[in-house]
Amino acid sequence: MGTVFSDRISDVPRSFIREILKVTVDREVISFAGGLPGRDLFPVEEIKDAAMKVLTESGRDVLQYSTSEGHLPLREWISRRYLKRKGLDVPPEQILITSGSQQGLDLLGKTFLNEGDGVVIEEPGYLGAIQAFSIYRSAFHPVPLNRDGVDTALLAKALAGERVKLFYAVPNFQNPSGITYTEEVRKKIAGLVKTGEVILIEDDPYGELRFLGADMPSLKTLAPRNTVLLGSFSKIVVPSFRVGWIAAREDIMEKLLVAKQASDLHTNYLGQRIIHQYLMDNDIEKHIATIREAYGRQREAMVEAIREHFPEGVAFTEPEGGMFLWVSLPAGISSMKVFDRAIAQKVAFVPGNPFYTTGGDRSTMRLNFSSVDAGTIRTGIERLGRVIKEFL
């Protein structure tokens, strides 16, 4: 007799990227596939010192259960930083510490979505969000991205759709495209969501990683009541602690807290305390500046190598920050077929297919520049360029 799984879990595919990462275990493969921070930039000694300090001074406390909301001093730190960097007044009571911002997506799906409810999403969109909301059997309404952000005319139509509850967006250095919404687009979005009941989920894991251009206003400053903001320490400190957060108004926070308690009681308390101790004892601005400088060099190396080695007819984005850029191949070239041949040449990327909710084979791909040094980037792009030329 076979195991009877729920329809919910049976409908959701495995993470395409996690499956690709298995292929790239071979050390000879140059991988642009993962969304990984640069491991050489992790503050290993500082984290070790913070961990020793926390365990020495508060060992028995930090090994105990804790509150579902999260470590209050850490939430206060996040609150102060929002005010300092973005002019956002988000009190600690409106911040919930989560197991990475990915759990934030799951909690929002659990809190808002019934089967068949609508989720407006960017196209191409973040694979983790597509997977998280698919669990709740939502109906996706994809809206294409332009160079300046989401297409606001088509967004207006999508938001007016029946049973639409959420609009999910990554306005800073979007995953997978690397695109950043302009201020004009942000103001139009705010105007659209403020007139209705749809909740805008502003996912901002990369906002600190700007190495070109000027910062843009948060959507939460433009539409505070309708916007839920997600953040994470994964890209600016370390990812393995899985410490992220949700910032939301009081009535939403009340429901999210119930969903959180049903999921895991509370986020890793030891990890929260170590992160907070690290923030207290170190200059996070200096550390972020180091990351920005490194990623800026690696992005420039990738852009220059693409210009040199990719054939004419290939388009690509030139992000001002973040970790990714997006490549569009000439129409009719399957990125999945390119991927199969590229792996044989010891270079990997993520084909565009899983970033779309509408299915079909795509001629697009995502390249990550944050986890590979400049020299290796040049070698990998040269290999990939040769493979693409074989399809022309």
Rosetta blueprint (number, residue, H / E / L):
1 M L
2 G L
3 T L
4 V L
5 F L
6 S L
7 D H
8 R H
9 I H
10 S H
11 D L
12 V L
13 P L
14 R L
15 S L
16 F H
17 I H
18 R H
19 E H
20 I H
21 L H
22 K H
23 V H
24 T L
25 V L
26 D L
27 R L
28 E L
29 V L
30 I E
31 S E
32 F L
33 A L
34 G L
35 G L
36 L L
37 P L
38 G L
39 R H
40 D H
41 L H
42 F L
43 P L
44 V H
45 E H
46 E H
47 I H
48 K H
49 D H
50 A H
51 A H
52 M H
53 K H
54 V H
55 L H
56 T H
57 E H
58 S H
59 G H
60 R H
61 D H
62 V H
63 L L
64 Q L
65 Y L
66 S L
67 T L
68 S L
69 E L
70 G L
71 H L
72 L H
73 P H
74 L H
75 R H
76 E H
77 W H
78 I H
79 S H
80 R H
81 R H
82 Y H
83 L H
84 K H
85 R H
86 K H
87 G L
88 L L
89 D L
90 V L
91 P L
92 P H
93 E H
94 Q H
95 I E
96 L E
97 I E
98 T E
99 S E
100 G H
101 S H
102 Q H
103 Q H
104 G H
105 L H
106 D H
107 L H
108 L H
109 G H
110 K H
111 T H
112 F H
113 L L
114 N L
115 E L
116 G L
117 D L
118 G E
119 V E
120 V E
121 I E
122 E E
123 E E
124 P L
125 G L
126 Y L
127 L H
128 G H
129 A H
130 I H
131 Q H
132 A H
133 F H
134 S H
135 I L
136 Y L
137 R L
138 S L
139 A E
140 F E
141 H E
142 P E
143 V E
144 P E
145 L E
146 N E
147 R L
148 D L
149 G E
150 V E
151 D L
152 T H
153 A H
154 L H
155 L H
156 A H
157 K H
158 A H
159 L H
160 A L
161 G L
162 E L
163 R L
164 V E
165 K E
166 L E
167 F E
168 Y E
169 A E
170 V L
171 P L
172 N L
173 F L
174 Q L
175 N L
176 P L
177 S L
178 G L
179 I L
180 T L
181 Y L
182 T L
183 E H
184 E H
185 V H
186 R H
187 K H
188 K H
189 I H
190 A H
191 G H
192 L H
193 V H
194 K H
195 T L
196 G L
197 E L
198 V L
199 I E
200 L E
201 I E
202 E E
203 D E
204 D L
205 P L
206 Y L
207 G L
208 E L
209 L L
210 R E
211 F L
212 L L
213 G L
214 A L
215 D L
216 M L
217 P L
218 S L
219 L H
220 K H
221 T H
222 L H
223 A L
224 P L
225 R L
226 N L
227 T E
228 V E
229 L E
230 L E
231 G E
232 S E
233 F L
234 S L
235 K L
236 I L
237 V L
238 V L
239 P L
240 S L
241 F L
242 R L
243 V E
244 G E
245 W E
246 I E
247 A E
248 A L
249 R L
250 E H
251 D H
252 I H
253 M H
254 E H
255 K H
256 L H
257 L H
258 V H
259 A H
260 K H
261 Q H
262 A H
263 S H
264 D H
265 L L
266 H L
267 T L
268 N L
269 Y H
270 L H
271 G H
272 Q H
273 R H
274 I H
275 I H
276 H H
277 Q H
278 Y H
279 L H
280 M H
281 D H
282 N L
283 D L
284 I H
285 E H
286 K H
287 H H
288 I H
289 A H
290 T H
291 I H
292 R H
293 E H
294 A H
295 Y H
296 G H
297 R H
298 Q H
299 R H
300 E H
301 A H
302 M H
303 V H
304 E H
305 A H
306 I H
307 R H
308 E H
309 H H
310 F L
311 P L
312 E L
313 G L
314 V L
315 A E
316 F E
317 T L
318 E L
319 P L
320 E L
321 G E
322 G L
323 M L
324 F E
325 L E
326 W E
327 V E
328 S E
329 L L
330 P L
331 A L
332 G L
333 I L
334 S L
335 S H
336 M H
337 K H
338 V H
339 F H
340 D H
341 R H
342 A H
343 I H
344 A H
345 Q L
346 K L
347 V E
348 A E
349 F L
350 V E
351 P E
352 G L
353 N H
354 P H
355 F H
356 Y L
357 T L
358 T L
359 G L
360 G L
361 D L
362 R L
363 S L
364 T E
365 M E
366 R E
367 L E
368 N E
369 F L
370 S L
371 S L
372 V L
373 D L
374 A H
375 G H
376 T H
377 I H
378 R H
379 T H
380 G H
381 I H
382 E H
383 R H
384 L H
385 G H
386 R H
387 V H
388 I H
389 K H
390 E H
391 F L
392 L L
